[in-house]
Amino acid sequence: MINEFMIVVRQCHEVRKMKTTKIVFYVSTDLLTLMMLFSAGMYIFDNAEVSKLFSALGYQSSIVYPLAVSKLLGLVAISSGYSARLKERAYAGFFF
């Protein structure tokens, strides 16, 4: 009887731990998605200001729109769940 109780307690603890992990994953993914979505929107709708910033950094201003499109495609790759490798590449593109 005590062994059965300990098994049930252990299973409840594992389920609670798994729920916490999922909540942290989804919240962090949603925050990253919002950040990248606002960034891509700024690249598209406030192009003059972003182009000045890129020129000050030594980059061509023609790279702004392709970066915005790549951010949006990365968001689609992360949220679609089509392929784990594609999702991994999208995360790597955001952070490296």
C-alpha positions as CSV (number, residue, x, y, z in Angstrom):
1,M,0.0,0.0,0.0
2,I,2.8,2.4,0.9
3,N,4.7,1.5,-2.3
4,E,1.6,2.2,-4.4
5,F,1.1,5.6,-2.7
6,M,4.8,6.5,-3.4
7,I,4.4,5.6,-7.1
8,V,1.3,7.8,-7.4
9,V,3.1,10.7,-5.6
10,R,6.1,10.3,-7.9
11,Q,3.9,10.3,-11.0
12,C,2.1,13.4,-9.9
13,H,5.4,15.2,-9.3
14,E,6.6,14.2,-12.8
15,V,3.4,15.5,-14.4
16,R,3.6,18.8,-12.5
17,K,7.3,19.2,-13.6
18,M,6.3,18.4,-17.2
19,K,3.6,21.0,-17.1
20,T,6.0,23.7,-15.8
21,T,8.5,22.9,-18.5
22,K,5.8,23.2,-21.2
23,I,4.5,26.5,-19.8
24,V,8.1,27.9,-19.7
25,F,8.7,26.7,-23.3
26,Y,5.5,28.2,-24.7
27,V,5.8,31.5,-22.9
28,S,9.4,32.0,-24.0
29,T,8.5,31.0,-27.6
30,D,5.6,33.5,-27.6
31,L,7.8,36.3,-26.3
32,L,10.4,35.5,-29.0
33,T,7.7,35.5,-31.6
34,L,6.3,38.9,-30.5
35,M,9.8,40.4,-30.5
36,M,10.6,39.1,-34.0
37,L,7.2,40.1,-35.3
38,F,7.6,43.7,-34.0
39,S,11.2,43.8,-35.4
40,A,10.0,42.7,-38.8
41,G,7.2,45.2,-38.7
42,M,9.6,48.0,-37.9
43,Y,11.9,46.9,-40.8
44,I,8.9,47.1,-43.2
45,F,6.9,50.1,-41.9
46,D,9.8,52.3,-40.5
47,N,12.2,51.6,-43.4
48,A,13.8,55.0,-43.5
49,E,15.0,54.9,-39.8
50,V,16.2,51.3,-40.1
51,S,18.0,52.1,-43.3
52,K,19.9,55.0,-41.6
53,L,20.8,52.7,-38.8
54,F,22.1,50.0,-41.2
55,S,24.1,52.6,-43.1
56,A,25.6,53.8,-39.9
57,L,26.7,50.3,-39.1
58,G,28.3,49.9,-42.6
59,Y,25.7,47.7,-44.2
60,Q,23.8,48.4,-47.4
61,S,20.2,49.6,-46.9
62,S,18.9,47.1,-49.5
63,I,19.3,44.3,-46.9
64,V,16.5,45.6,-44.7
65,Y,13.6,44.0,-46.6
66,P,15.2,40.6,-47.1
67,L,15.9,40.5,-43.4
68,A,12.3,41.3,-42.6
69,V,11.1,38.6,-44.9
70,S,13.6,36.1,-43.4
71,K,12.3,36.9,-39.9
72,L,8.7,36.3,-40.9
73,L,9.7,33.0,-42.6
74,G,11.5,32.0,-39.4
75,L,8.4,32.7,-37.4
76,V,6.4,30.6,-39.7
77,A,8.9,27.8,-39.4
78,I,8.9,27.9,-35.6
79,S,5.1,28.0,-35.3
80,S,4.3,25.4,-38.0
81,G,6.1,22.5,-36.5
82,Y,6.6,21.0,-39.9
83,S,10.1,19.8,-39.3
84,A,12.3,19.7,-36.2
85,R,15.4,20.5,-38.3
86,L,13.7,23.5,-39.9
87,K,12.7,24.8,-36.5
88,E,16.2,24.3,-35.2
89,R,17.6,26.3,-38.2
90,A,15.1,29.1,-37.6
91,Y,16.1,29.4,-33.9
92,A,19.8,29.4,-35.0
93,G,19.1,32.1,-37.6
94,F,17.6,34.3,-34.9
95,F,20.4,33.9,-32.4
96,F,23.6,33.6,-34.4
